[in-house]
Amino acid sequence: MKDIETIDTLNQITVDINGDVGSPLGFIAGGFHAGLRRKKKDFGWIYSTTAATAAGVYTLNRFKAAPLKVTEDSININQTLQAVVVNSANANSCTGDRGIQDAKDTQSWVAERLNIEPHHVGIASTGVIGSFLPMDKIKYGVDHVLQDSFNQSDYFNQSILTTDTTTKHLSVKVDIDNQTVTIGGTAKGSGMIHPNMATMLGFITTDAKVDSKALNQCLSQTTDHSFNMITVDGDSSTNDMVLCMANGQANHHSLDENHPEWQKFVYAINYVARYLAQSIAKDGEGATKLVTAKVKGAIDIHEARKMAKSIVSSNLVKTAIHGEDANFGRIVTAMGYASKYIDPNATNVKLCQVSVVKQGMSVAFDEAYLKQQLEADNIVIEATVGDGEGEATAYGCDLSYEYVRINASYRT
């Protein structure tokens, strides 16, 4: 496999499918088996050789986990991080004051080891909810942070996984002020995925120099277009978080909305986030197909998002896709209860590029041909619901028997 997958000539980015959070200048990532899991790596780190401007987006679940609270409070002090550590197998959620203290202790241990400020350390956890962290194992993991033999970014990519079947990562390069800027990303997520973040963690690093306010706005908007537009099973977790670190080691003028190449940077970071989001949806627990729903013609983007999300969230749509059944009625039903502004008489639907609904009515199509198209791994649903300017794309997956098996035995 070639390292470089594509060169986007229109937007002037180079895509590296083997890249990740360790790709930008000054970033080191690694992972270690600290003993939280039986055999697999379960403790990972990202470190910047210089302090980085930081931004975060967090779960809307009211039961926000302890590491998220601690990380959010830390970033709010001066929008800076220099390191992030992540453990899998234990979410440190629903753990009360002890969970908060455990997260803070982890921060302090990492800060002492790296000789940095505790509030410059981000903390993330993923795994089973309701158990206290085994702090002896967390300390053991911290004691191995930045050891040369474990400083391999793919070790980090592996260490954050739970029920995922594959690692999820990418990097892109873009020229800013005639200097090469790299943006890398790594994510995890397979189950409990739903818009407004779920059991998913996303980490984006860049050697770009970015104004803190601009970075925060960029990450928020990027998340709305990517991670918040995916669903696997409709459950929202307590531990979702997307963090972005920009250490400024690329030699260019500081980026903000007034920089002439700001939109080029925004496009590049959106590219990384969307790729990671699609990878999460495709790797849904028990999933066999990636489902993409594109809605256009809505009165605004908010209504378009509602309908697109509703399609990929519908269990009836998901099971029909798994069964390779062209049951378009489930698609229009999902849109119909999602938005009161949809115009049935102006609604057209295509399934795998085959027209199945025109002006709100079913149309004749070749059932055998469409069933054959539904055997593909990537299924695209396109809906036009009027002549408005709102459009959105959401990502999901099919719902299989394997999903039930995985989640019926998750703690065993």
Order of alpha helices (4+ residues) and beta strands (2+ residues): beta-beta-beta-beta-alpha-beta-alpha-beta-alpha-alpha-beta-beta-beta-alpha-beta-alpha-beta-alpha-alpha-alpha-beta-beta-beta-alpha-beta-beta-alpha
